[in-house]
Amino acid sequence: MRKTLLILCVATVGGASGAERNAYFGDLHVHTNFSFDAFSFATRGSPDDAYRFAAGGTLVHPAGFEVTLDEPLDFYAVTDHAAYLGALLAFSDPQHPLHEEATELGIIDASTVAARGGYLPEARPFVDAHRDDYSRESAWAEIVAAANRHYRPGEFTTLIAYEYTPSRDGGNLHRNVIFAGSDVPEDVFGRLDSANPEDLWRWMDAQRERGSDVLAIPHNSNGSDGWMFEDVQFDGSAIDADYADLRMRNEPLVEITQVKGTSDTHPFLSPNDEWADFEIFPYRVGQWGKSRPDGSYVREAFLTGLALEERAGVNPYRFGIVGASDTHNAGTRFDEETFAGKVGVHDAFAPRRGSVPVGEYDGLPTYRHVYRTHYSASGIAGVWAEENTREAIFAAFRRKETFGTSGTRIRMRLFAGHDLPADLHERADMAAGVSGVPQGGDLTARDAAPSLAVQALADPGAAPLQRLQVIKGWVEDGQQHERVFDIACSDGLAVDPETHRCPDNGATVDVATCAISADVGAAQLGATWTDPTWDGAPHVFYYARVLENPTCRWSTWDAIRAGVAPRPGLPETLQERAWTSPVWVRP
């Protein structure tokens, strides 16, 4: 159940041009019955079902219960895997020539899914041996048709999309590929075509040349084992201007958080960031092998990009930020209290997620040993756009005027410039008529320090805000540096000028009931802040992060419902948060 707060929400914020823009929320990472893995998890929800759910309808979870959203989303993209797209669904048709053989193998019978606990070993080699281009193309055609059927300009935006899913030595290199409009190719480019993302980008260039704009969003870099954000090209050669241009025109955004963990930063990479240890998923995707933090997290990628820019004059890592769910159930609620897993029947219930005991041994509770205990409840993408249409939403992606949240609908805005009015963060039209750039933009460096106007509005159905922060990254004499500044505190508290930290506001959580502190925290936080450490050095980025008061993690909610203590070793609480895209201060 979502808690209700009274909050004064600023609905619109001006862009750099003075045009008013609204905050819109959506999910750009959703799998349905056309995905090979989702179908094997007993997901039978279609793209039509997914879009109806996102727009406010009811979805039947693979485990049989109904799921609805408290509030519809503004935009949504079904992103089924290109590899084996539609294959298992096609085999489930009694008229398909392989139906009987697939049935005998048990790869299409939903009733056997829970018992086997994961992929059936025979499924992938069977599909490999019977690749069916017609089924893939017809599935893609239906995905396109469903998106177009449910698109209601001004009310609900559907985006035609799919997922490209290569890996490298077990490291995740997945991307979601999002098209701007309805003019899309008749087939998709997947990992069976090439496992090199550079080939995907060249294919995307070809689509753009024929008039179909498209972008890709890397995700789960945390599980890439260091491959996602290298300082060399795929073949090991040096990154040059051609590579940087190729990547940036095709990948302007990055997914910073989702069910398989948060990819902002890691405690090993940011030891001076007290909030770096947030929903860390330590493994490579789909396996128990640990993922190397170095090269796998977004903040470090921003720093790597600055170092490359200083050394070679190119930066392939100037990403905007979004969040997403990566649900394989056709939809999710984005909520800790009602989290129902990611992978169909395999984690639909608490014992299968490893959050409550499955029994006892020698008087002690025993739990399933599953990496799903590290899953997060979700993430959401936010954009600032003039209207809720494909054209406006995609344009916001392109200019990186975006933000991501860990699942709550925090509205967050950043504007950078020089000589900004001290009250800019308080203005409803924020950036109208003011010289500067919104989040995602480039600000030309001057001798004087830049200023940032940052505004965060709490989700009225979630916890209040605790603190507003700016993360600064810079390169000096070839060395990469980062620092976290608190810039606004809740409850009338003041930032310590020496430590640049807010005092603790005293917010607590009763983990026996998940009740949170009353009358502590803020409905809105904002500041117009000037960097006190500015020394004129070029190659700097800033982005903002806001933290809610602590609340119960989904695993604690599971324990309460089961009448047991929270599982030892799992965080009992968390602080939901949001991140803006950076602003880059450049020579």
Stockholm file with secondary structure:
# STOCKHOLM 1.0

chainA/1-587         MRKTLLILCVATVGGASGAERNAYFGDLHVHTNFSFDAFSFATRGSPDDAYRFAAGGTLVHPAGFEVTLDEPLDFYAVTDHAAYLGALLAFSDPQHPLHEEATELGIIDASTVAARGGYLPEARPFVDAHRDDYSRESAWAEIVAAANRHYRPGEFTTLIAYEYTPSRDGGNLHRNVIFAGSDVPEDVFGRLDSANPEDLWRWMDAQRERGSDVLAIPHNSNGSDGWMFEDVQFDGSAIDADYADLRMRNEPLVEITQVKGTSDTHPFLSPNDEWADFEIFPYRVGQWGKSRPDGSYVREAFLTGLALEERAGVNPYRFGIVGASDTHNAGTRFDEETFAGKVGVHDAFAPRRGSVPVGEYDGLPTYRHVYRTHYSASGIAGVWAEENTREAIFAAFRRKETFGTSGTRIRMRLFAGHDLPADLHERADMAAGVSGVPQGGDLTARDAAPSLAVQALADPGAAPLQRLQVIKGWVEDGQQHERVFDIACSDGLAVDPETHRCPDNGATVDVATCAISADVGAAQLGATWTDPTWDGAPHVFYYARVLENPTCRWSTWDAIRAGVAPRPGLPETLQERAWTSPVWVRP
#=GR chainA/1-587 SS CCCCCCCCCCCEEECTTSCEEEEEEEEEEECCTTSHHHHHTTCCCCHHHHHHHHTTCCEECTTSCEECCSSCCSEEEECCBSTTTTHHHHHTSTTSTTHHHHHHHTSSCGGGHHHHCSCCTTHHHHHHHTCCHHHHHHHHHHHHHHHHHHCBTTTBEECCEEEECCEETTEECCEEEEESSSCCCSSCCCTTTCSCHHHHHHHHHHHHHTTCCEEEEECCGGGSTTCTTCSBCTTSCBCCHHHHHHHHHHCCEEEEEETTEECSCCTTTCTTCTTCCSSCCCBCTTSSSBCCSTTSCHHHHHHHHHHHHHHHSCCSCCCEEEECCCBSSSCCCCCSTTCCCSSGGGGSSHHHHTSSCSEEETTEEECCCCGGGGCCSCCEEEEEESSSSHHHHHHHHHHTCEEEESSSCCEEEEEEESSCCTTGGGCTTTTTTCSSEETTCEEECCSSCCEEEEEEECCTTSCCEEEEEEEEEEEETTEEEEEEEEEEESTTCCCCTTTCCCCCCCCCEETTTTEECTTCSBSEEEEEEECTTCCSCSCEEEEEEEEECCEECHHHHHHHHHTSCCCTTSCSEECCEEEECCEEEEC
#=GC SS_cons         CCCCCCCCCCCEEECTTSCEEEEEEEEEEECCTTSHHHHHTTCCCCHHHHHHHHTTCCEECTTSCEECCSSCCSEEEECCBSTTTTHHHHHTSTTSTTHHHHHHHTSSCGGGHHHHCSCCTTHHHHHHHTCCHHHHHHHHHHHHHHHHHHCBTTTBEECCEEEECCEETTEECCEEEEESSSCCCSSCCCTTTCSCHHHHHHHHHHHHHTTCCEEEEECCGGGSTTCTTCSBCTTSCBCCHHHHHHHHHHCCEEEEEETTEECSCCTTTCTTCTTCCSSCCCBCTTSSSBCCSTTSCHHHHHHHHHHHHHHHSCCSCCCEEEECCCBSSSCCCCCSTTCCCSSGGGGSSHHHHTSSCSEEETTEEECCCCGGGGCCSCCEEEEEESSSSHHHHHHHHHHTCEEEESSSCCEEEEEEESSCCTTGGGCTTTTTTCSSEETTCEEECCSSCCEEEEEEECCTTSCCEEEEEEEEEEEETTEEEEEEEEEEESTTCCCCTTTCCCCCCCCCEETTTTEECTTCSBSEEEEEEECTTCCSCSCEEEEEEEEECCEECHHHHHHHHHTSCCCTTSCSEECCEEEECCEEEEC
//
